[in-house]
Amino acid sequence: MTEITRPRPKVAVIGGGFGGVRVAKGLDDIADVTLVDPSDAFLHNVASWRALVEPEWVDRIFLPYDRLLRHGRFVHDRAVAVDGRQVTLAGGERLEPDYLVLATGSSYPFPAKSDEARGATARARFRAAHQELRDARRVLVVGAGPSGLELAGEIKSFFPEKQVTVVDAGPDILPGPYEQALRDELRGQLDKLGVELRLGSPLRDLPSVTPATTAPVSVTTIGGEELDADIWYRCFGTGLQTDYLRGTLADTRDEQGYLRVDDQLRVVGQERIFALGDIADADTNLAGRAMQQADLLAANLRAEITGEGEITSYRRGPTVAVIPLGPDGGAGQLPWIEGIAGPEAVSEIKGRSMLVEMNSVLFDAPVGGDQS
């Protein structure tokens, strides 16, 4: 391992999601790293639905940030203004690092993601959400994308007696650049699980009650069908977390709100400012792609800081989908598998473990152990 003599360059990573933690960890030994996040614990949200149906998973998916870095520091705060490499935090601290990495990701309705500042509070909220689900007999899932389908599969796998209905305005499940064979395979499995699909007719209005809360739910589709449930989940509505950008950085966003980056993930027009993951236009919004970008960026910055190694470029990857329907079901579209990956492959890749171990290693945390 290359040792760097002082002064070590300062690196600030804004956002501690899948990409941010890997960049921070990857540079911890050669730079003065500051990781900033509004929560005190990383949420492995890939397993959020599993924690909803099986609460013993809750302690596995929250990993305190103070276990991540050995040399650098974690700042439990939120960036409120970033203009060039000048970063202002809500608590008043100002940072002006040599290298700035923006990795603030996206928001998504609870319980797929959480906006709680304290891990203890977030864990309690997940356990309460589990009880709300247990108390419901009829479940309405609004959104037939990967998240909605995975949630429906989780609920029917762990609570087969519950009535689960998935509703979506689209004519088929899983909108996006996926093979029709993948949709057909998932529909077949959902049918065997007893999941009801209501497709092709938008809701007149969303339910008036809070999602993930047990209460009478009654909605009507444009086609006139009435749907009743005891609880509903909103499985759509991603929001990019870039409202802190100022000046030319704010102007670098494209018409959809993504930051434009070059093939080295450098924000266009900036020298030492980088963006990755959901907020960058480098690739699709997947945790796996954010981690690939983080590993490449960390390696490139190591090469620049140490003068050793080569600078490499990021290339957009092919379409990938791994959609579990409970621990033993699901299907996927994988570039290294001919045709559609079936339940056995999906269970092995993701369904049983929910990929928890890959981040437990980063945080030096035991898989399945107490993360409090």
N, C-alpha and C positions, 0 to 999 in steps of 0.2 A: 504494500500500500504506500502510495506516494505521500510524503510528509511535506507540508507547505510551511515555510517560515513566515513569521509575523511581518507586517500586518496581513492577515487573511482578508480576502475580499468579503464584503457584506452582501448577503443574499437574503431578500425578503420574499416569502411565499405567502400570498394572500389567498387564503382558502385551503382548508384541510380535508378535501374530499379525496377520492381515489387517486387523482393525479398529484395533488398538492403534497400529500404525505410522502409519496415516493420520491418526488424531487427533493424535498427537505431531507429525507433520510439519506438519499444518494449523495448529497453534498455536505453532510454533517461533519465529516472528518477533514475537509479541506477548506471550508469557508465558515464565516460567522453567520449561521443561519437563524433567521427569525421567522417562525411560522405563526400566522395570525388567523384565528377563526372565532366566530361569535359563540360557538359551543365549546364546552370544556372536554367533550368526548367525541371521537370519530364514530359515525354510524355506518356500519356495514349494511347499507340499505338493500343490497342484493337479497338479503335474507329477511327483510321486513315482514313480508307476508307470512313466512314461516313462524316468525316470532308472534305474529298476531294469532295464529291458530294453535301454537304450541309454546306457551309462555316461558318454558325453561330455556328457550333460545334467547330470551331478552338479554341475559347477561353475557352471551357470546358476541352480540353484535355491537355493543358499546365498548369502545377502547379509549381510555383516557389519553389525551395528547401528551401529558407529562411523562408518559412511558416511551415516547417515540424517539427523542433526540438525546444523545449522550453529551454533546458539546454545545449545541445551539440552545435556543430558548423558545418556548411557546408563549404567545401572548393571547390571553382570552379577551378578545375585543373584536370590533367590527370596523372595517375601513369605510369611512364616510366620504372621503374625497381622494382620488388618485389623479394627479396631473403630472404627466411625465413620470419621473421616478420619485416624486414627492408624494408621500402617503400620509394622510391624516386619519387617525383613529378616533372613534367615538369618545374614548376616554381622554383625548387631548394629546397623546403621544404622537410624535411625528418621526417618520422614517424616510431616509433618502439613501437607499442601498446602492451598491455598485451594479447589482443585477436584481431585477424585479420580475417575479413570476406571478401572473394572474391566473388563479385556478379556483374561482369562486363558484363554478358550477351552476346548477339550476335548482329551482324549488319545484315541489310536487306535493299534491295533497296528502295529508296524514291519513293512514299510517305508513304509506310507502316511504315518506321522508318525514323528518321532524325538524321543527324550528325552535325547539327548546334550548335555552342557554346552558342548562345544567343537565348532565347525564342522568343524575338521580331522578330528576323530575321527568325526563323523557322516558326512563324505564318504567316509572310508575304509571305514566300515561299509556304506555303500551299494554301493561297488565290490566289497566281499566278497560282499554279497548277490547281486549280478549274477553273480558267478562260481558261486555256489551254484546259481542258476537254470540257468546254462549246463550245469552238470554233471548236471542232472536230465533224465530222459526223460519221466516221467509227473508231472503237476502236479495237485494237488487244491486247489480254491478253496472254502472254506467260507463261504457267504454269497452270496446272489443279489441283493443290493441294488445301488445304483449303483456302489459301490466294487468289489465282486466282479466285476460284469459288465465294468467298464472294465479291470480287471486281466486277466481272461480274454482280452479283445480285444487288449490290448497284447501278451501273450505269443504268441498265435497269429499276430499280424501280423508279429512280428519273428522268431519261431521256429515256423514252420508245421509243422515235423516233430514237435513235442512233442504229447503227448496231454494235453489239458486237460479236467478234469471240474469242474463247478460243482455243489455240493450245498447244498440248503436245505430246511428243514422246511416252508416254505410251499408251497402248491399251484401257485404261479406265480412268475415272477421279479418283481423290482421292487415290493416291498410299498409301499404308500403311496397318496396321492391322485393317481395318474396315470391317464391315459386308457388303456384296454385296447389301443387302436391302437398306443401307444408300446411296450407289452410285446410285441405281435405283431411289430412291425417289428424290434425288437432280437432276438427269438428267431429270426426268419428270418435275420438277418445272422450271429448266433452259429452257427446250423446250417451256413451256407455256409462259415464259418471252420473248422468241424470241432470246435467246442466241444460237449462232451457235458453235458447237464443231467440231474441227479438230484434231482427235486423231490417234495415231499409226504411225505417220510419222514425224521424227524430221525435224527441219528447217536446211537447208544447212548452213545458217549463221544467226546470230541475226541481227536485223535492225541496220544500221549504224548511225542512228540519236539517240540523247539522249532520254532515256525513259521519259515519262510524259511531253513531249514537242510536241506541234503541228508542224508537218512537214510531207511531203510525206513519207510513209512507204511502202516498197515493199519487200516481202520475198518469198522464194520458199521452199517447203518441199522436202525431199529426194524423195518422190513419184512424184514430178513434179508439184504439185499444187501451183499456184501463189496466194498470199494473199496480198491485198492492204489495207491500213488504213491511217488515218490522225494523229493517236497518238498510242503509244504502251506502255505497262507496263510490267516490268520484275517482275514476281511473283515466283521467285526461287532464290537461292543463299545465304543461311544463312552462315555467317562467325563468328566463335567463337572469342571473344575478350580476348585473352590470350597472346598477343605478348610481354607483359611486364614481364612475368615470367622469373626468372633467377635461375641458380643453380639447386638444387635438386627439387625445385618446378616445373621447366620446364620439368624435367625428369619424373614427376609423371603423365603426360598426357598419355592417351592411344593412340592406333593407329589412332583414329579418332580425337584426339585433346582434348578430355574431361579430366578434372581433376578427378583422382580416389579419391573417398571419401568412408568413412565407413558408417555404418548405423546411425551415429550421425552427418553426414555431415562433419566430420573432414577429412582434406586432409591426405591421407595415408602416414604414416611415420612422421607426424607432430603432435605436442602437442596442440597448441592453434591457429591453422590456419584452417579455415573452407571455404568451397566453396558450392555454391548453384545455382539453376537456370540453365540457358542454358549451362554454362561452366562446370557443374558437371555431372558425369555419374550416378547420383542418380535416374533419371527418364527421361521421355520424355520432350521435350522443349515446355512447355505450361506455360502461365502466371499463371494459377491457381495452377500448381504444384510448381512453384517458390514461390508463396505466402504460400502454405502449408509448404514447407521446411523452409521458413523464420519464420513462427510462431513457428514451432517446435524448430528451433535453438535458437530463442529468449527466449523461455521458458526454454530450457536446460541451456543456459548461465545464466539466472536469477537464476535458481536453484543452479548452481555452485557458482555464486557470493554471493548469500544471504545465502546459506546453507539450503534453504527451497525448498521443492518440489522434484520431482523425475526426473531423466534423462530418456528420452524416445527415442525410435529408429524410424527412418523413414522407411516406407515400400512403395515400388513402387506400384502405383495405377493401376487400370484397364484402358483399353482404353477408352478415353473420346473424343468426338467431338461435338462441338456446332457450326454449320455453318449457320449463317443467310444469306438469300438472300434478302436483303432489310429489312425494319422494320417489315414486316408482313409475310415474307417467310422463308424458310430454313428447315433444318432437323438436327437431332443429334443422337448420340449413347451415351447413358447414363446408367451407371450400375444400377441405381435405377428405371429405366423405362424398362418394358418388350417390346421388339421390338424396332422400330425406333421412336424417338421423332419427331413429326410433326411440321408444321409451328406455330401453336398456342403456343406450349410449348417453342419452340426456341425463338419466339418473346418475350414471357414473361421472359425467362431467360436472354436473351442477345439482341435480335434484336432491341427492342425499346430504351432501356436505354444504351446499349453498355457498361454496368457495370461501368459507369463513377462515380457513387456515392460512390463506395467502396474506391476509392482513394481520392475523395474530402473530405471524413471524416478524413482521415489520415492527410491531409494538412490543416484541419480546413477551407476549402474553400467552398463557396456556389456552389451547383450544377448549372451549367449554368451561373454563374456569371462571372464578369470580372476578369481574372487571371493575369492581367498585373502588 
